[in-house]
Amino acid sequence: MDQIKCIFYSEFHNIYGTKIFYQYPEGFISNDVFEGFAEFIIPKPKLCGKVITFTAGEYKILGYPVLLQDVKYHRNALLFNLCMVFDRVTDTTIYHPIIRKLGIMLRTLEQESEYLFNQNKSSVNLNIQQHSTNQQILLQQQQQQQQQQQQIQQQQMQQQMQQQQQQQQQQQQQQQQQSQQQSTTTNTNTNTTSPLQSLQQSLASAFSMFQKKTPSHIDQPDLLKVLETLYIELNSDGESTITIDDANTINVKVFSLPLEPMDVLEHHVPVLISNIDTMNAGEWDLTLLQVIPYIDGVNFVGRIAKLTEIDINLVKTCVRHLVYYNVVKMIDIFQYSNIYNPTPQIRKLAYDLDMQRECMEYITLPGSSCCSFDTIFSLYAGLSTDTPFREYCTENELTSLGIDERCFITFGVINDFLKRKQKYPMLSNLKLLEKLPQNDKKRLLNGTKSLDEICCILSIGMESIEKVLSSIAEPETYYTIYK
């Protein structure tokens, strides 16, 4: 997983423009460097709410700009962007959901508790000559904004109190009229507190509590601390959890994307490496349901298309999806004329006990008892780059050892500790191919197509391929490249 080089928070300032307010590690991006790409950090409003990626020098920057509109902000808007910095060549796709989630989370925190508005901006490095004076201006502006908010809230409370007083006065007048008509009840109510006094006391108490109420942001962590935690935990663990307050927690995790599968060709053989549950067949693709029964580790893609009477391109697409989700792995057509040799990955088989047990179960003939693992390992290690598998089976009598010869090879190939030595026929005079039409069969002898692929294209078996290729190459000759 590629490491995050820096995380920074940038905001559009009313006076100084786009500036970095916080970054971790601190000082990673200098003001001079930032000025070179600041215009891309806070873009036009149309790009806000979208993941943006751009390169600057030797780095790639990933961000999610956010626009919040409210009269409490200068110019009635707050523009900010939380960004991540990577090496220029890094594929940042896996970080797109994270940067989007962080941007949305900061927007929510700002709307609910003014988290960004209440951050201590006195530590902002604006790199301006009269820094102390400008710092006082910033603080004064924040104080003025807070005073304006308090005045608005006080005016609203006073208006509510006046309305309530008017209503209570009307009620009191009505009660006085009723008391004059019923003189017998006047003495019993002389010691009772008037409704107007009770309302005034409750409103005064509520207003006092409003003034003394502790701001909700007082216990929230500083944004710089949040950036530091994200930087450390994402780089070390690939995930991060940060509690902001009782109602908000940041939870992000890096999920690796599966690698793009290789192209599926007609001569490739799909092998199931995971169990497939087709019980809920109604939810499956119909083409896929027709293809799966023919995936047996023997049929190649071209044959599956013929057996199912489905277009070859649809079959390739289905198999490619299965490969992408690690349900199927592709191998070559098994033939006894093939040549196999062990790869350095065979060391894993020597030490992985689970793989050893799986191997013994996979390669054992039904109804037979398999030989010891030491014997199996020596058989794998003894495969030669010059000996066809037919000769190897004759020499070592695999069947008498309870070993299924096809499964013996298949298990090694799908676990990458066996590799087949492929043959690629190539015409001796390649310049001749340039003058030939695209459908000329001689173009098959360009050195890029294996014998398996040519056999599938021509629909012939391996036993007759050499004669056919010789006739195709005439009057030229061809030779075979081993890879």
C-alpha positions in Angstrom: 0.0 0.0 0.0 1.4 3.4 -1.0 2.2 5.7 1.9 0.5 9.1 2.4 3.2 11.8 2.4 1.2 14.5 4.0 -2.4 15.5 5.0 -3.3 19.2 5.0 -6.4 21.3 5.6 -6.8 24.4 3.3 -9.3 27.1 3.4 -10.2 30.2 1.4 -9.4 33.3 3.5 -11.3 36.5 3.0 -8.1 38.6 2.8 -5.3 36.3 1.9 -6.9 33.8 -0.4 -6.3 30.1 -0.4 -4.0 29.1 2.4 -2.9 26.0 4.3 -4.2 26.2 7.9 -3.0 22.8 9.2 -0.7 20.1 7.8 0.9 17.0 9.1 3.9 16.5 9.0 4.2 20.2 9.8 6.2 22.2 7.2 6.0 19.5 4.6 4.5 21.9 2.0 6.1 25.4 2.1 4.2 28.5 1.2 6.2 29.0 -1.9 5.4 25.5 -3.2 1.8 25.8 -2.2 1.3 29.1 -4.2 2.1 27.1 -7.3 -1.0 25.0 -7.1 -3.3 26.8 -4.6 -5.8 27.6 -7.3 -6.6 23.9 -7.8 -7.1 23.3 -4.0 -10.2 25.7 -3.8 -11.6 25.4 -7.3 -14.8 26.9 -8.8 -18.1 26.0 -7.1 -19.0 23.6 -9.8 -16.1 21.3 -8.8 -17.0 21.4 -5.1 -18.4 18.1 -3.8 -16.3 16.1 -6.2 -13.0 14.2 -5.7 -10.2 16.0 -7.5 -6.7 14.7 -8.4 -3.8 16.6 -9.9 0.0 16.4 -10.0 2.3 19.1 -8.8 6.0 18.6 -9.2 6.9 15.2 -7.8 3.7 14.8 -5.9 0.0 13.8 -6.6 -2.6 15.6 -4.5 -6.0 14.2 -3.8 -8.8 16.3 -2.3 -12.6 16.9 -1.9 -13.4 20.6 -1.9 -16.5 21.7 0.0 -18.6 24.8 -0.2 -20.9 25.9 2.7 -23.1 28.9 2.3 -24.2 30.9 5.4 -24.4 34.6 6.4 -22.1 34.0 9.4 -19.1 33.5 7.1 -17.2 36.2 5.2 -18.7 36.6 1.8 -21.5 34.4 3.0 -19.5 31.2 2.3 -16.9 28.8 3.7 -14.7 27.1 1.1 -12.3 24.4 2.5 -10.5 21.2 1.3 -8.9 18.4 3.2 -6.2 16.9 1.0 -3.7 14.0 0.9 -0.3 14.1 -0.8 1.2 11.0 -2.5 4.1 10.3 -4.8 3.5 11.3 -8.4 3.2 7.7 -9.7 0.8 6.5 -7.0 -2.6 5.1 -8.0 -4.8 6.9 -5.5 -8.1 5.1 -6.5 -8.3 3.3 -3.2 -8.2 6.6 -1.3 -11.1 8.2 -3.2 -13.8 6.9 -0.8 -11.7 8.0 2.2 -11.1 11.6 1.1 -14.8 11.9 0.1 -15.9 10.6 3.5 -13.6 12.9 5.3 -14.8 15.9 3.4 -18.5 15.0 4.0 -17.7 14.4 7.7 -16.1 17.9 8.1 -19.0 19.5 6.4 -21.4 17.7 8.8 -19.4 18.7 11.8 -19.3 22.3 10.7 -23.1 22.4 10.1 -23.9 20.8 13.5 -21.3 22.3 15.8 -19.2 24.9 13.9 -16.2 22.6 14.2 -14.1 24.4 11.6 -15.4 27.9 12.5 -14.3 27.4 16.1 -10.9 26.1 15.4 -8.0 28.2 16.7 -6.8 29.9 13.6 -4.1 31.8 15.4 -1.6 29.1 14.4 -2.1 29.6 10.7 1.1 30.2 8.8 0.1 32.9 6.3 3.7 34.0 5.7 2.9 37.7 5.6 5.1 40.5 6.9 2.8 42.0 9.5 1.8 38.6 10.9 1.0 39.8 14.4 -1.2 42.6 13.1 -3.1 40.3 10.8 -3.5 37.8 13.5 -5.2 40.4 15.7 -7.5 41.2 12.7 -8.4 37.5 12.4 -9.3 37.3 16.1 -11.3 40.5 16.0 -13.2 39.3 13.1 -14.0 36.1 14.8 -15.1 38.0 18.0 -17.3 40.3 16.0 -19.0 37.3 14.3 -19.6 35.7 17.6 -21.0 38.9 19.1 -23.3 39.3 16.1 -24.6 35.8 16.6 -25.2 36.4 20.3 -27.0 39.7 19.6 -29.3 38.0 17.1 -30.0 35.2 19.6 -30.7 37.7 22.4 -33.1 39.7 20.1 -34.9 36.5 19.3 -35.3 35.7 23.0 -36.5 39.2 23.8 -39.1 39.0 21.1 -40.3 35.7 22.4 -40.5 37.2 26.0 -42.5 40.2 24.8 -45.0 38.0 22.9 -45.4 35.8 26.0 -45.9 38.8 28.2 -48.6 40.2 26.0 -50.4 36.9 26.0 -50.2 36.6 29.8 -51.5 40.2 30.2 -54.5 39.4 28.2 -55.1 36.2 30.2 -54.7 38.2 33.5 -57.3 40.8 32.4 -59.8 38.0 31.7 -59.1 36.4 35.1 -59.6 39.8 36.9 -63.0 40.2 35.2 -64.0 36.7 36.3 -62.8 37.4 39.9 -64.9 40.5 40.2 -68.0 38.5 39.2 -67.1 35.7 41.8 -66.2 37.5 45.0 -66.2 34.3 47.0 -63.0 33.1 45.5 -61.0 36.3 45.8 -59.5 35.6 49.3 -58.3 32.1 48.4 -56.1 33.4 45.6 -54.4 36.3 47.3 -51.3 34.3 48.2 -50.8 32.6 44.8 -48.0 33.7 42.5 -49.4 35.5 39.4 -48.9 33.7 36.0 -47.0 36.7 34.6 -44.4 36.4 37.5 -44.1 32.7 36.9 -43.5 33.1 33.2 -40.9 35.9 33.9 -39.0 33.6 36.3 -39.0 30.7 33.9 -37.8 32.8 31.0 -35.1 34.4 33.1 -33.9 31.0 34.2 -33.8 29.7 30.7 -32.0 32.8 29.5 -29.4 32.4 32.3 -28.8 28.8 31.3 -28.4 29.8 27.6 -25.7 32.3 28.6 -23.8 29.9 30.8 -24.1 26.9 28.4 -20.8 25.3 27.5 -20.1 25.3 23.8 -20.4 21.9 22.2 -17.0 22.2 20.5 -15.0 22.6 23.8 -14.2 18.9 24.1 -13.7 18.2 20.4 -10.1 17.4 19.3 -8.1 20.0 17.3 -8.1 19.6 13.6 -4.3 19.3 13.6 -4.6 16.3 16.0 -7.1 14.7 13.7 -4.8 15.1 10.7 -1.9 13.6 12.7 -4.0 10.6 13.8 -5.2 10.0 10.2 -1.7 10.2 8.8 -0.2 7.8 11.4 -2.9 5.2 11.5 -3.7 5.0 7.8 0.0 4.6 6.9 0.6 2.0 9.6 -2.7 0.1 9.9 -4.7 1.0 6.8 -7.5 2.2 8.9 -8.3 5.0 11.5 -10.9 5.6 14.1 -11.2 9.1 15.7 -13.9 10.2 18.2 -14.9 13.8 17.7 -17.7 14.0 20.2 -20.5 11.9 21.6 -22.4 12.0 18.3 -19.6 11.9 15.7 -16.8 9.4 15.1 -14.5 9.2 12.0 -14.1 5.6 10.8 -12.1 5.1 7.6 -10.3 2.1 6.1 -8.3 1.5 3.0 -9.6 -1.3 0.8 -7.3 -2.7 -1.8 -8.8 -3.2 -5.3 -8.5 -6.5 -7.0 -6.0 -6.6 -9.8 -7.4 -6.5 -13.3 -7.5 -10.0 -14.7 -5.6 -11.0 -17.8 -7.4 -11.3 -21.1 -9.3 -14.5 -21.4 -8.5 -16.3 -24.7 -10.1 -19.2 -26.4 -7.4 -21.7 -25.5 -7.4 -20.8 -21.8 -8.9 -23.4 -19.4 -10.9 -22.0 -16.4 -10.5 -23.9 -13.1 -12.7 -23.3 -10.1 -10.8 -22.4 -7.0 -13.8 -21.4 -4.8 -17.1 -23.1 -4.2 -20.1 -21.5 -6.0 -23.5 -21.5 -4.4 -26.1 -21.6 -7.1 -29.0 -22.1 -4.7 -30.3 -18.6 -5.3 -30.3 -19.1 -9.1 -32.9 -16.3 -9.6 -30.2 -13.7 -8.7 -27.6 -15.0 -11.1 -26.9 -14.0 -14.7 -28.5 -16.5 -17.1 -25.4 -16.8 -19.3 -23.3 -17.5 -16.2 -25.6 -20.2 -15.0 -25.2 -22.0 -18.4 -21.4 -21.6 -18.4 -20.6 -22.7 -14.8 -21.5 -26.5 -15.3 -18.8 -26.7 -18.0 -16.0 -25.3 -16.0 -14.3 -28.5 -14.9 -10.6 -27.8 -15.3 -10.6 -29.7 -18.7 -12.8 -27.6 -21.1 -11.1 -24.6 -22.6 -13.1 -21.4 -23.3 -13.6 -22.1 -27.0 -15.0 -25.6 -26.3 -17.3 -24.2 -23.5 -18.7 -21.7 -26.1 -19.5 -24.6 -28.5 -21.0 -26.9 -25.8 -23.3 -24.1 -24.5 -24.0 -22.7 -27.9 -23.2 -19.2 -26.5 -21.3 -16.5 -28.3 -17.6 -16.8 -27.6 -17.4 -13.1 -26.4 -20.1 -13.6 -23.9 -18.4 -16.7 -22.5 -15.1 -14.7 -22.2 -16.9 -12.0 -20.3 -18.5 -14.4 -17.9 -15.2 -16.2 -17.2 -13.4 -12.8 -16.9 -15.8 -11.8 -14.1 -15.2 -15.1 -12.3 -11.5 -14.5 -12.5 -11.9 -10.9 -11.2 -13.7 -12.1 -8.1 -11.1 -14.9 -7.5 -13.6 -17.7 -8.2 -11.8 -19.1 -11.2 -8.1 -19.2 -12.3 -6.9 -19.7 -15.8 -4.4 -22.4 -16.9 -3.2 -23.9 -20.1 -4.7 -26.9 -21.9 -3.3 -30.0 -20.3 -1.5 -32.4 -22.7 1.0 -35.1 -22.1 3.3 -33.5 -24.6 3.6 -30.4 -22.4 6.8 -29.6 -20.5 6.6 -28.3 -17.0 9.2 -27.1 -14.5 9.1 -25.9 -10.9 9.4 -22.2 -10.0 10.9 -20.6 -6.8 7.3 -20.6 -5.4 7.7 -24.3 -4.6 9.4 -23.2 -1.4 5.9 -22.3 -0.1 4.7 -25.8 -0.6 7.7 -27.0 1.5 6.7 -25.0 4.6 2.9 -24.4 4.3 1.2 -27.3 6.1 -2.3 -26.2 4.9 -1.1 -26.2 1.3 0.4 -29.7 1.8 -2.9 -31.1 3.1 -4.8 -29.5 0.3 -2.3 -30.8 -2.3 -2.6 -34.4 -1.1 -6.4 -34.2 -1.1 -6.5 -32.6 -4.6 -4.1 -35.0 -6.5 -5.2 -38.3 -5.0 -7.1 -40.6 -7.2 -10.7 -41.5 -6.0 -10.6 -44.6 -3.9 -6.8 -44.6 -3.6 -4.5 -43.9 -0.7 -2.0 -41.2 -1.5 1.8 -41.6 -1.0 3.6 -39.5 1.6 4.1 -35.8 1.1 7.9 -36.2 0.9 7.4 -38.3 -2.2 5.0 -35.8 -3.7 7.4 -32.9 -3.1 10.3 -34.8 -4.7 8.1 -35.5 -7.7 7.3 -31.8 -8.2 10.9 -30.9 -7.7 12.0 -33.5 -10.2 10.1 -32.1 -13.2 12.6 -31.2 -15.9 12.5 -28.4 -18.4 13.4 -30.8 -21.2 11.2 -33.8 -20.5 7.6 -34.1 -21.8 5.2 -35.0 -19.1 4.3 -38.2 -20.8 7.9 -39.5 -20.4 7.9 -38.2 -16.8 4.7 -40.2 -15.9 6.2 -43.4 -17.5 9.4 -43.0 -15.5 7.8 -42.3 -12.1 4.6 -44.3 -12.4 2.4 -41.6 -10.8 -0.8 -43.6 -11.2 0.6 -46.5 -9.1 1.3 -44.0 -6.4 -2.4 -43.0 -6.2 -1.8 -39.7 -8.0 -4.1 -38.2 -10.6 -1.7 -37.0 -13.3 -3.9 -34.2 -14.5 -4.7 -32.9 -11.0 -1.0 -33.2 -10.1 -0.1 -30.6 -12.8 -3.2 -28.5 -12.3 -2.6 -28.0 -8.6 1.0 -26.9 -9.2 -0.1 -24.4 -12.0 -2.9 -22.7 -10.1 -0.6 -22.3 -7.1 2.1 -20.8 -9.2 4.9 -23.3 -8.3 4.7 -25.0 -11.7 5.2 -23.3 -15.1 4.7 -24.7 -18.5 7.3 -24.2 -21.2 5.3 -22.8 -24.2 6.1 -23.1 -27.9 5.8 -20.1 -30.2 6.3 -20.8 -34.0 7.8 -18.0 -36.0 8.3 -17.6 -39.7 12.0 -17.4 -40.8 11.2 -14.4 -43.0 9.1 -12.1 -40.8 9.3 -9.2 -43.4 7.1 -11.3 -45.7 4.2 -10.9 -43.2 4.0 -7.2 -43.8 2.8 -7.7 -47.4 0.2 -10.3 -46.6 -3.5 -9.7 -46.0 -4.8 -9.8 -42.5 -6.6 -13.1 -43.0 -3.6 -14.9 -44.3 -2.8 -17.9 -42.2 1.0 -17.2 -42.4 0.3 -14.3 -40.0 -0.2 -16.9 -37.3 3.6 -17.5 -37.4 4.6 -14.1 -36.1 6.1 -15.5 -32.9 3.4 -14.1 -30.5 0.9 -16.9 -30.7 1.4 -20.2 -28.8 0.7 -23.6 -30.3 -2.3 -23.9 -28.1 -3.8 -20.7 -29.4 -3.1 -21.7 -33.1 -4.7 -25.1 -32.5 -7.9 -23.4 -31.2 -7.9 -20.9 -34.1 -7.5 -23.7 -36.7 -9.6 -26.2 -34.8 -7.0 -28.9 -35.0 -5.3 -31.2 -32.5 -1.7 -30.9 -31.3 -0.8 -34.2 -33.0 -1.3 -32.7 -36.5 -0.2 -29.1 -35.8 3.3 -29.4 -37.1 2.3 -30.7 -40.5 -0.3 -28.0 -40.9 2.2 -25.3 -39.9 4.7 -26.6 -42.4 2.2 -26.4 -45.2 1.2 -22.9 -44.1 4.8 -21.7 -44.0 5.7 -23.0 -47.5 7.8 -22.2 -49.4 9.4 -20.6 -46.3 10.3 -22.4 -43.1 9.5 -21.7 -39.5 11.2 -22.4 -36.2 9.9 -22.6 -32.7 10.7 -20.3 -29.7 10.4 -21.8 -26.2 9.2 -19.5 -23.4 
